[in-house]
Amino acid sequence: MDARTMFSASSTVRNVVLRSSYQVFMSKQCVMFEFHGSSEVFLNHVRLKNRYPSKVYRHSVHCFNDSEKNSKGPSTTQINNAKVIYSVAPAMGHNKELHPECNARVPAIVDALEKMELTSKFRGTEVVELQSWKPASMEDVTSVHAKPYVSGLEKAMVEATDKGLILVEGTGPTYATATTFNESLLAAGAGISLVDSVVAASKLSHDTPVGFALIRPPGHHAVPKGPMGFCVFGNVAIAARHAQRAHGLQRVFIIDFDVHHGNGTNDAFYDDPDIFFLSTHQDGSYPGTGKIHQVGQGAGEGATLNLPLPGGSGDMAMRAVFEEVIAPCAQRFKPDIILVSAGYDGHVLDPLASLQFTTATYYMLASSIKQLAKDLCDGRCVFFLEGGYNLSSLSNSVADSFRAFLGDPSMASEFDNPAFLFEEPSRKVKDAIQKIKHIHSL
């Protein structure tokens, strides 16, 4: 999917210029990651290669049989005092030159966590990194995706091995390399393992740690019958079905704050009354779905909420949305677990859209969602990385999310520059909120 198609037509000239300049910078970072040995990003690549060799480079991955155990979680001692449990699946082999969804994304986050002293090396038992897990099983993946798609993608790896890179045709073309199938299974498996770990922790303590899957490829655009918009398998959707089947957590509340509508997750559960899907996204952005009147169908009518926000919406808009829409919906639904499609491409510096979220916005969301989970479902909550294509704003925002989970103060003021912001369309935001509250009787 050409990144240019994901620009909103409503962007102002100033924003297009700003985002274009950052897109060039961000793309150069991805190229540096692959070709320039002197760059810091390349060094991150080497560190990750050495740090996760069994997961990324030498591990032969396959769809496990249904009877095989999905994950190996942390010990009781490890999770007893943890505030954050996270996994790292960087998909180093899944990469395309000059593509926004490049393999520099997760290394940039990992490096930021290290620099800002937010890992177990500095925080001790408060932060736990999962060191091993099994990839998602065929049963896991096909709980969301059609078997012909999954088997077809696996077979396509032969062609990808020969050609180096291919486009996998589905609802929309998404690139694949020889490692895409294996690494997509690892990404989905990481999310499953975090669900297992968070559920186990919730049985031991009233202060359940938040899970965060630092994974790629992302998943919320992948539809049941195929890939779409940089996404291969629906990581959040697969984890939701696993939570139901493996743990009896029947009522799953999914929050998607990526700047683009999570159409794949939307479609997977559109008629399911037990999985509430709530998406906030920029109006008119890719893929053009997620209209405000799309509320689910059949037994699932009312269990889908789509709130398109006008271009230029920022921190004030999202705070109002959380207080007036997200929290009341979750409180009424009474979930057993909350899963989050955490896209950081709504940031004002991101090249692929025109919202004005800041690092402070993401800190607020992380802190508020953590508290919501604590109030409603014993703290059971797992975040899944989706979008975010400016490496600096992405890594800083994820790091500030970690601070929110740890109960540390935000460092947003060190990263956010008010000079990039302009007046929010407050009237349009208020109208959208009032309309969605009327549709869903909030």
matplotlib code that plots the C-alpha trace (Angstrom):
import matplotlib.pyplot as plt

x = [0.0, 1.6, 1.9, 0.8, -2.7, -3.0, -2.8, -6.0, -7.3, -8.3, -4.7, -3.7, -0.7, 1.3, 0.7, 1.4, 4.8, 5.5, 4.6, 6.4, 9.6, 9.2, 8.4, 11.6, 13.5, 11.8, 12.4, 16.0, 16.2, 14.8, 17.4, 20.1, 19.0, 19.6, 22.7, 24.7, 26.7, 27.7, 24.1, 22.7, 19.6, 21.8, 23.5, 20.1, 19.5, 22.7, 21.8, 18.4, 19.9, 22.2, 19.6, 16.8, 18.6, 16.3, 13.1, 14.1, 16.9, 17.5, 14.2, 12.2, 8.6, 5.6, 1.9, 1.7, -0.9, -3.9, -2.8, 0.6, 1.0, 1.0, 3.3, 5.8, 5.1, 7.1, 7.3, 5.1, 8.0, 8.6, 5.0, 4.2, 5.7, 5.6, 3.8, 4.6, 5.1, 6.2, 7.4, 9.6, 9.1, 10.7, 10.3, 13.7, 13.4, 10.0, 11.2, 10.9, 13.2, 11.7, 8.4, 7.0, 6.3, 10.0, 12.0, 13.5, 10.3, 10.6, 14.4, 13.8, 11.3, 13.6, 16.5, 14.3, 13.3, 16.9, 18.0, 15.2, 15.9, 12.5, 13.6, 14.2, 17.9, 17.0, 13.5, 14.1, 11.0, 8.6, 9.3, 9.4, 10.3, 9.0, 12.1, 10.4, 7.0, 5.7, 4.2, 0.5, -1.0, -3.1, -6.1, -5.3, -4.9, -7.9, -10.1, -10.0, -8.7, -9.9, -7.8, -7.2, -5.6, -3.3, -2.2, -1.8, 0.4, 2.6, 2.9, 3.7, 6.9, 8.5, 8.0, 9.2, 12.3, 13.0, 12.2, 13.2, 9.9, 6.4, 3.0, 0.4, -2.9, -5.9, -8.3, -5.3, -1.7, 0.7, 4.4, 5.9, 9.4, 10.7, 10.3, 6.9, 4.8, 7.1, 7.5, 3.7, 3.1, 5.6, 3.9, 0.5, 2.1, 3.6, 0.2, -1.3, 1.5, 1.0, -2.7, -1.7, 0.7, -1.6, -4.4, -2.0, -0.9, -4.5, -5.0, -2.0, -2.3, -4.8, -2.2, -2.2, 0.6, -0.2, 1.0, 2.5, 3.3, 6.0, 5.4, 5.2, 3.8, 0.8, -2.6, -5.7, -6.3, -5.9, -9.4, -10.6, -9.9, -6.5, -3.9, -4.4, -2.7, 0.7, -1.1, -0.8, -2.6, -5.0, -2.9, -5.5, -8.4, -6.5, -5.7, -9.3, -10.5, -7.7, -8.8, -12.3, -11.3, -8.3, -9.4, -13.2, -12.9, -16.1, -16.5, -13.6, -13.4, -11.1, -10.0, -8.3, -6.8, -4.7, -5.2, -6.6, -9.8, -9.2, -11.3, -10.0, -10.9, -14.2, -15.1, -14.0, -16.4, -19.1, -21.9, -20.4, -22.2, -19.4, -16.6, -17.0, -14.9, -14.4, -12.3, -11.4, -9.7, -9.3, -12.3, -11.6, -8.3, -7.3, -9.1, -12.3, -14.2, -15.4, -18.4, -20.2, -23.4, -21.6, -22.6, -22.5, -25.2, -27.4, -26.6, -23.7, -25.6, -24.5, -21.2, -19.2, -18.6, -16.8, -15.9, -14.3, -12.5, -12.0, -8.4, -6.6, -8.1, -5.6, -5.1, -8.3, -10.4, -9.1, -9.5, -13.2, -13.6, -12.2, -14.3, -17.6, -17.4, -14.7, -15.1, -19.0, -19.0, -16.6, -18.5, -21.7, -20.2, -18.5, -15.5, -13.5, -10.4, -9.4, -7.2, -5.8, -4.7, -2.1, -1.3, 0.9, 0.4, -2.0, 1.0, 1.3, 4.8, 3.6, 3.8, 0.7, -2.2, -3.3, -4.3, -2.5, -1.9, 1.2, 3.3, 1.1, -2.0, -0.6, 0.4, -3.1, -4.6, -2.2, -2.9, -6.6, -7.0, -4.9, -7.2, -10.3, -9.0, -8.3, -11.8, -13.6, -11.7, -9.1, -6.5, -6.4, -5.2, -2.8, -1.6, -0.6, 1.6, -0.1, 0.9, 3.5, 5.9, 8.0, 10.6, 11.2, 7.6, 6.8, 9.6, 9.0, 5.3, 5.6, 8.2, 5.8, 3.1, 5.4, 5.8, 2.1, 1.9, 4.7, 3.0, 5.9, 5.2, 5.1, 8.2, 6.1, 7.1, 10.7, 9.5, 6.4, 6.8, 3.8, 5.0, 3.8, 0.2, -2.6, -6.2, -8.3, -11.7, -13.5, -17.0, -16.6, -15.3, -18.1, -20.7, -19.1, -19.1, -22.8, -23.7, -22.0, -23.5, -27.0, -26.4, -25.2, -27.5, -24.5]
y = [0.0, 3.3, 5.5, 8.5, 7.1, 7.3, 11.1, 12.9, 15.1, 17.7, 18.4, 22.0, 23.0, 23.7, 20.2, 18.5, 20.3, 19.4, 15.7, 15.5, 16.7, 14.1, 11.4, 12.0, 12.0, 8.9, 7.1, 8.0, 6.5, 3.2, 3.2, 4.0, 1.1, -1.3, 0.2, 2.6, 0.8, 4.0, 5.0, 4.5, 2.8, 0.2, -0.4, -1.0, -3.6, -5.4, -5.2, -6.7, -9.4, -10.4, -10.1, -12.0, -14.5, -17.5, -15.4, -13.6, -15.1, -18.8, -20.0, -22.3, -21.3, -23.3, -23.3, -25.6, -28.2, -27.3, -29.4, -27.7, -25.1, -21.5, -19.7, -19.9, -17.0, -15.5, -17.1, -16.3, -14.5, -12.4, -11.2, -10.7, -7.2, -6.2, -3.1, -3.7, -6.9, -6.5, -8.6, -7.6, -9.1, -6.7, -8.8, -7.8, -9.8, -8.3, -5.1, -3.1, -0.2, 3.2, 1.8, 3.6, 0.2, -0.6, -2.8, 0.3, 0.9, -1.6, -1.1, 2.6, 1.9, -0.6, 1.9, 4.6, 2.4, 1.6, 5.3, 6.5, 3.7, 2.1, -1.6, -4.2, -3.3, 0.0, -0.7, -4.2, -6.3, -3.5, -4.2, -7.7, -8.6, -11.9, -13.8, -16.7, -17.7, -19.9, -18.6, -18.5, -21.9, -22.6, -22.7, -19.3, -17.7, -19.3, -18.2, -14.9, -15.5, -17.9, -21.1, -20.5, -17.2, -18.6, -21.6, -19.5, -17.0, -19.9, -21.2, -17.8, -17.8, -20.0, -17.3, -14.6, -16.6, -16.6, -13.0, -11.4, -9.4, -9.9, -8.2, -10.5, -9.9, -9.7, -7.0, -4.7, -5.4, -5.8, -6.6, -9.9, -11.2, -14.8, -14.4, -12.6, -15.7, -16.8, -13.4, -12.7, -15.9, -14.8, -11.4, -12.9, -15.4, -12.6, -11.0, -14.4, -14.9, -11.5, -12.2, -15.4, -13.6, -10.7, -13.2, -15.2, -12.0, -10.9, -14.0, -13.2, -9.5, -6.7, -4.5, -6.4, -5.3, -3.9, -5.9, -4.3, -6.2, -4.3, -6.3, -6.0, -6.5, -4.6, -6.2, -4.1, -3.7, -7.4, -8.7, -12.2, -13.1, -11.4, -8.8, -5.1, -1.8, -3.0, -5.7, -9.5, -11.1, -9.4, -9.6, -8.0, -10.0, -13.3, -12.4, -11.6, -15.0, -16.6, -14.8, -16.2, -19.7, -20.2, -18.2, -17.9, -14.1, -13.8, -10.1, -8.4, -4.6, -3.4, 0.2, 1.3, 4.8, 4.4, 7.3, 4.9, 2.8, -0.7, -2.2, -5.7, -5.9, -4.2, -6.8, -9.8, -9.0, -7.0, -9.4, -10.5, -9.1, -10.3, -8.3, -4.5, -2.7, 1.0, 2.9, 6.6, 7.6, 10.6, 11.2, 10.6, 8.7, 5.3, 2.9, 5.0, 2.8, 3.3, 5.6, 6.8, 4.9, 1.6, 0.0, -3.7, -6.0, -8.9, -10.0, -7.6, -4.5, -1.8, -3.6, -1.6, 2.1, 4.2, 7.8, 9.6, 12.8, 15.8, 16.6, 18.7, 17.0, 16.8, 16.5, 18.4, 16.3, 13.0, 13.9, 14.7, 11.5, 9.4, 11.0, 11.2, 8.1, 5.5, 5.3, 5.3, 2.6, 0.4, 0.9, -0.1, -3.1, -4.5, -6.2, -9.2, -7.8, -4.7, -5.0, -1.9, -1.3, 1.3, 3.2, 6.2, 7.7, 10.3, 12.3, 15.7, 14.8, 11.6, 11.7, 9.7, 11.7, 15.1, 14.8, 16.7, 14.2, 14.7, 12.6, 14.0, 12.6, 9.1, 9.4, 10.4, 7.5, 4.9, 6.2, 6.4, 3.0, 1.4, 2.9, 1.8, -1.8, -1.7, -0.4, -2.8, -6.1, -6.5, -4.6, -7.1, -5.0, -5.6, -3.0, -4.0, -1.8, -0.8, 2.4, 5.1, 6.1, 8.9, 7.1, 9.8, 10.6, 6.9, 5.9, 8.9, 8.3, 4.5, 5.4, 7.8, 5.1, 2.9, 5.8, 6.0, 2.2, 2.6, 5.6, 7.9, 11.5, 12.2, 13.7, 15.0, 18.6, 17.6, 16.2, 18.2, 21.5, 23.7, 25.5, 22.5, 22.8, 24.9, 25.5, 22.4, 22.2, 22.1, 22.7, 19.8, 17.6, 18.5, 17.8, 14.4, 13.5, 14.5, 12.5, 9.3, 9.7, 10.0, 6.9, 4.8, 6.2, 7.3]
z = [0.0, -1.1, 1.9, -0.2, -0.4, 3.4, 3.5, 4.3, 1.5, 4.1, 5.3, 5.3, 3.2, 6.3, 7.6, 4.2, 4.1, 7.7, 7.3, 3.9, 5.5, 8.3, 5.8, 4.0, 7.3, 8.5, 5.3, 5.4, 8.9, 7.5, 4.7, 7.2, 9.3, 6.4, 4.6, 6.8, 9.4, 11.2, 12.1, 15.5, 14.1, 12.5, 15.8, 17.3, 14.6, 15.5, 19.2, 18.6, 16.3, 19.1, 21.8, 20.2, 17.8, 18.6, 17.9, 14.8, 12.9, 13.7, 15.0, 12.6, 13.1, 12.2, 13.1, 16.1, 16.5, 18.6, 21.5, 21.9, 24.6, 23.2, 25.5, 28.3, 30.6, 33.4, 36.8, 39.7, 41.4, 38.3, 37.9, 41.5, 41.7, 38.0, 36.8, 33.1, 31.2, 27.6, 24.6, 21.7, 18.3, 15.8, 12.6, 11.4, 8.2, 7.3, 5.6, 2.4, 1.4, 1.9, 3.3, 6.4, 8.2, 8.3, 10.6, 12.4, 14.3, 17.2, 17.6, 18.0, 20.8, 22.6, 22.4, 23.9, 26.8, 27.5, 27.3, 29.5, 32.0, 31.7, 31.4, 34.1, 34.1, 35.8, 37.3, 38.7, 39.2, 38.2, 34.5, 33.1, 29.5, 28.2, 27.0, 25.1, 23.7, 21.0, 17.8, 17.3, 16.4, 13.3, 15.6, 17.0, 13.6, 12.0, 14.9, 13.0, 9.5, 6.8, 6.4, 2.6, 3.4, 6.1, 4.1, 1.0, 2.8, 4.0, 0.5, -0.8, 1.2, -1.4, -4.0, -1.5, -0.9, -4.6, -5.3, -2.0, -1.7, -3.1, -2.8, -1.1, -2.8, -0.6, 0.2, -0.4, -1.3, 1.5, 1.1, 2.3, 2.5, 3.0, 6.8, 6.9, 7.7, 10.5, 12.0, 11.8, 13.8, 16.4, 16.7, 17.2, 19.7, 21.7, 22.2, 23.2, 25.7, 27.2, 27.7, 29.5, 31.7, 32.6, 33.4, 35.6, 37.4, 38.0, 40.1, 42.3, 43.0, 42.9, 41.2, 37.8, 35.4, 32.0, 29.0, 26.0, 22.8, 20.9, 17.8, 14.0, 11.4, 12.8, 12.6, 12.8, 9.0, 8.3, 7.3, 7.9, 4.2, 3.7, 4.5, 4.2, 4.9, 6.2, 8.3, 8.0, 10.9, 13.3, 16.5, 18.7, 17.3, 17.7, 21.3, 21.9, 20.8, 22.8, 25.9, 25.4, 24.6, 27.0, 30.0, 29.8, 29.5, 27.5, 27.3, 25.6, 25.2, 22.4, 22.1, 18.9, 19.0, 15.8, 13.4, 10.8, 11.3, 12.4, 9.7, 10.1, 13.8, 13.0, 10.5, 12.6, 15.4, 13.6, 14.6, 18.0, 21.1, 23.4, 21.9, 21.9, 19.3, 19.8, 17.3, 17.2, 13.9, 11.6, 9.4, 5.8, 6.3, 5.0, 4.5, 4.4, 6.7, 10.2, 9.6, 12.6, 11.8, 11.6, 14.9, 14.3, 12.9, 14.1, 17.6, 17.6, 16.9, 19.3, 20.1, 17.6, 18.0, 15.4, 16.1, 13.1, 14.4, 12.2, 11.0, 13.5, 16.6, 19.4, 23.1, 24.2, 21.7, 23.0, 26.6, 25.9, 23.9, 26.7, 29.4, 27.5, 25.2, 26.0, 29.7, 29.7, 27.0, 28.9, 32.2, 30.6, 28.8, 31.9, 30.2, 31.5, 29.8, 27.8, 24.7, 23.0, 19.4, 20.2, 17.1, 17.6, 14.1, 15.4, 16.6, 15.1, 13.8, 12.1, 8.3, 7.4, 8.9, 10.2, 13.9, 16.6, 19.3, 21.4, 23.7, 26.5, 24.7, 24.7, 28.4, 29.2, 27.2, 28.8, 32.3, 31.9, 30.2, 32.9, 35.6, 33.6, 33.5, 37.2, 37.9, 35.7, 35.1, 37.9, 35.8, 32.9, 30.0, 27.0, 24.5, 21.0, 18.8, 15.6, 13.6, 14.2, 11.5, 12.8, 14.8, 17.3, 18.2, 18.2, 20.6, 22.9, 23.1, 23.8, 26.5, 28.1, 28.0, 30.0, 32.5, 32.8, 33.6, 36.1, 37.8, 36.9, 35.8, 32.1, 30.4, 27.5, 28.1, 27.1, 23.7, 22.7, 20.8, 21.0, 17.8, 15.8, 17.1, 15.8, 17.1, 17.3, 15.5, 18.9, 17.5, 15.0, 17.8, 20.1, 17.4, 16.7, 20.4, 20.8, 17.7, 18.9, 22.4, 20.8, 18.5, 21.4, 24.1, 26.3]

ax = plt.figure().add_subplot(projection="3d")
ax.plot(x, y, z, "-o")
ax.set_aspect("equal")
plt.show()
